[in-house]
Amino acid sequence: MKDLIAISRVKAPMTRLAAVLLTFVVACGGGDKKGPATPQQPGKKAPNGESMKDGNDPDGGSVATGSGTFNPTGGTGSGSNGGTDGSGSGSDQPAAEVVITPPNFDPDPAQAKTQVDAHLTVARGALSGTTPDGDTALREAKAALAIDAANVDAAAMVALAYYHKKLYDTAELVLDDLYKRDTAKNNANVNYVYGLVYDVTNRPERAMLAYQKAVQLDPNHVSALTNLGVHQLKNGQYTEAQATFERLTREFKKNDAITLTSLGSAYRGRSADYASGSGDRNNLVQQAEQQYKHALQADNGYGPAYYNLGLLYLDNDPYPGLTDPMARITASKQYFDQYKNMRNVDMKLYDERLKDVSKIEKRIQKQLKSKAKASKAAPQGNP
């Protein structure tokens, strides 16, 4: 019995040693005669050269774990076989494959677009009021860029906000940097804001080209189309201006006093291409008067509509439907006097037109007197 106990005590350490040796054999890949395994060098990239950027696994996203490892703990011994292992597991199990899915930190594109559009909507609303709020627009535009740094419309809104804050140089710098991208060159909003900056910094030729490109890129860009029409009027391009403002009033239902007055001025400008008293001229003069009066219906305090009505009667002799020249000049003077009482009146302009009215009035009076004298001097026929 004493010898049996001694043998048991010897077998337990031997069992442990055997377990350790077996573990070593498994780790080295069995009994193959191979060289020692070389550990992977720190920082070594995966075969495809990719890094861990954006949470991607450089080894394909999966690793193997060592399950089913042999248990090296000796048994307590029971009966004649008290030195055997009591776990009952001594075979190697195949390593289970665990797939690791890296976290996706990129925002959902649809959700990001919704958030960007929401910020830009607030920014546009801040600039659409009577007193544009450039600070709010700038904050919202920057918030949109924080979500999508590549969004060209958001960057254009940043420049527009600086424009409304009267930081014109800063706005232009933003645009110049943005314009290095091909996507920005083909963006209507970017070209439109360029036009605004060029206008306020007294570069009308470049402003008009910017508005033209904006409209080419987006034919429905109402603001760019409106400003393009203003430049067409200033340049005496009345046919083009007529087409522009007719589209704004008819297609886009833009029937505010400013747009209607601009359409009237396009008709008035075109009327000068025809002979005085001709049917084409009379038709355009009447269309111009109609648009000016529609503008006053939209805003009866809009001074330019009164001013342009005064010019219309002043410049057209004979005036369609009026045979009395004094009635024509009297109507002109009345419209100029109404302009004088409007907000934002230009008194220098009013004084100049009033001088024109006085000259024409005197000339008409002189002509009437001459006709009266000639009529009296003419021999009377026999009864």
Secondary structure, DSSP 8 states (H G I E B T S, - for coil): -HHHHHHHHHHHHHHHHHHHHHHHHHHTTTT----------TT---TT---SGGG--TT-SEEE---S----------GGGTTS-SS---S-----EEE------S--HHHHHHHHHHHHHHHHHHHSSSS--HHHHHHHHHHHHHH-TT-HHHHHHHHHHHHHTT-HHHHHHHHHHHTTSHHHHT-HHHHHHHHHHHHHTT-HHHHHHHHHHHHHH-TT-HHHHHHHHHHHHHTT-HHHHHHHHHHHHHTS---SHHHHHHHHHHHHHHHTTS-TT-HHHHHHHHHHHHHHHHHHHH-TT-HHHHHHHHHHHHH-SS-TT---HHHHHHHHHHHHHHHHTSTT--HHHHHHHHHHHHHHHHHHHHHHHHHHHHHHHS-----
